[in-house]
Amino acid sequence: MVAIKLYQPEDLIKSYVSSWHIDSATTISALSDEAAKDVKSLDELLDWLDNYLLSRLMPIKKDKILSDGQFLALVKVVYLQHELYQDFNIFDIAAVTEDKLIKLQEAMSEYKFLPEKKVVMPEQKIKVYNPFSLFLQYLKKGFRHAFGRK
Amino acid sequence: MPLAASNEVFVIPLLSRRRVKFRRIKLFGLTLLTTFWASVKWSEFMPTDISLFMHWFLLILFFLTFGWISLYFFSAVFGFLELVRKRHYEGIKHPAKDAELNAKTAILVPSYNEDAAAVMARVLAMAEDLGKYSEGKQFDFFILSDSTNPEIWLQEEVMWFEAKKQFPQGINLYYRHRPRNTARKSGNIEDFCTRWGSNYKYMLVLDADSLIIGKTMIQMAKLMEANPTTGIIQAPPQIVNAQSFFARLHQFSGKVYGRIVMAGQSYWQAWDSNYWGHNAIIRVQAFIDSCGLPVFKGKAPFGGYILSHDFVEAALIRRAGWLAWMLPELEGSYEECPPSMLDFASRDRRWCQGNLQHIRILISRKIHPVSRVHFTVGIMSYLSSLLWCLLLLFGVGIVVWRYFFPPAYFTQSKELFPSWPIFNVWGTIALFVLSMVMLFFPKILGVLYVIGKGDKQYGGAGKLWQGFFVENLFSALSAPVMMLFQSKFIVEILSGMDSGWKTQNRTAGTSWRDGIRMHWWQTAVGVGASVLIYNYAHTLFYWMLPITLGMMLAIPLSVLSSRVWGKKSKQRIFTIPEEVHEPDILQNSKRNFKQLEQFITDKDMLALLKNDIYVSVHIYLLAINGPMPDFGSDLIKRVQHKVSSLSGGGDENLSLDEKRYLLYDEKLLQGYAVLCK
């Protein structure tokens, strides 16, 4: 069983960094049975990812946000965790520079869940009255309202 | 910060305080006058040979139960008059037609072990509807899961992933699963508010079975924008998608009579309206500042977390000076109804406990008087059953007592005149008839209003009256059954039994086995009471028959009414316009359900874990959910041992708790997922 990394953005980056030491035979996983059947080349793989998966789960506009190299790196990082797909030796991991990695990190931060804005909900006090005093209070209010000065 | 710290700051140009006060004086004045008058009459009509204690006891019971009917009657009558006058709901400022919407609204969908495909199908249908409008981009959806069943949890994530692909551009769909469902739904909403709430100006709180059309959601947000002092706007939900006889009956009565009741409530409550926990838009900052619910001292059922949080939140937001509106004119707000009497009763058990818990808040400081009325109404909706039950019990008891202990006509020796016990039978019958009129008249008004509007989509006037008679017949027979259920619930709650938190059944019917298991005691009470009355209080036998018959027929009533009767047609009984011309959003929700359900045809966790993408989606989402709950070292070791000893193909021999832990342990899960293949 191949060591499986995570999809969470921070962990993905970490897993990517650690994957630099993975030998060049390390390739992307079999994404799913469907992908394994349909994908025959890198282009197909990218299209498949873009159209079928990434565009939905993480809607990346690769032509706008990421260069092809970054996109490739992202794809690799995201799917590194799966079982190796031995027939594909398509990613040149070393080609992704530190600079691209930072950009990648920035880009990926967009796919986080909505940023939290932590606030505290102050606990409200609900003090129970003595029913008799409550009755008297309403009575008093009623009298004031009826006979008090306007 | 709230815009106003006290009620006095508000100036509502469209509806003066004096007018609202006058409305309330009219409604409660008439209610009290009628109740006092009827109580005096009842006091006169009661048997003269009962003890003073019994006299007052019965009088108080009568006063409370009659007062309850009376309030319902007058509220409905005023509601009917409002509808006939076609008045626009006054007080709230309506935005201009071309008003822009720039504020963000979060649509919250709390879910607790619900059918994941059905929930997501509804969410997708709402998003699609919102997507038709440019303002739709101001809305984001949050699925706030409190599901404890790991299989449903995983299904929800799969549904989120699949539905997200089809979501309209610009509308986000987020999913969060809460590891610990502290404080149930109120805790779920609070968790959202404290983590993401400040990103939004408004939140539209839904239930798992809620549906609101996009136009109405936008209108609600615009209304909030136009009324900066408003904290809550409630869109009364209408029951739809009913299939069983029971649910369709409630759907019909909600549609035909409901609008009169709503209009009546809106008439006197104005800006002091209530919040029903769903299908309402809330100002997030107002909610954060004023609705942090306390935990009551003591154990459940009266202590602990507040169960029916909605009424309390409405009272707290009102206490903080914000206004709360209920606007029946907001159409396209839907919900579903429990399919059977047993499911209805199961929901009632929770609500009953929640409402009785309100007794503490009812008499707490600084609560607005109208909020106190809301609490009282909620409490009385359950307590009235027990009061009615006691009234019947003591009424029959007096007659049975007289059988065994005949009245002593001469209590002293050598008494010249006998002391006749007097009981005004005809007077009592007149009061009974009056009560029935007050109960049924609002329903008649409902039917007349629909006929008057000339709406043909109910199947015509004949079908409407037919529906009215069948509904009343069923209500009359089932009311004693529900009375016994609710009385039992109150006794259970008072003796300290907690309701727990069960998932609501929304589709399945009742089997004969369940019917017998749950209703045998009501049947036994009905048979026992009939035998007792026939033998020892024979004069009451036929008067009590509608009540005892309902109890005796509890099992078939419950089972048969949970079934689907008759084919879909425009001419069948209980037809409502939404069945004749099904709104787009309902059609789309059904279509989405069929489509989404395909992804989880095999609902088993094992089957879903075979899909790498779903495993990855789950792991991706784990980071959002928060820390894992404490499972205990024994359970963890047990799961680790079970998974490590698997030889392949997965294993179903994991309990729900073990599966739940597995979903939190990423490494173990990944290993398990590989072995599942």
Interface residues (C-beta under 8 A of the other chain):
Chain A: M1 I4 L6 Y7 Q8 D11 S29 A30 L31 S32 L53 R56 L57 Q81 H82 E83 F113 L114 P115 E116 K117 K118 V119 V120 M121 P122 E123 Q124 K125 I126 K127 V128 Y129 N130 P131 L134 Y138
Chain B: D140 F161 K164 K165 N172 Y174 R176 E190 C193 T194 R195 W196 G197 S198 N199 I288 D289 S290 C291 G292 L293 P294 V312 L316 R360 I361 I363 S364 R365 P369 N611 D612 I613 S616 V617 I619 Y620 L622 A623 I624 E666 K667 Q670 G671 V674
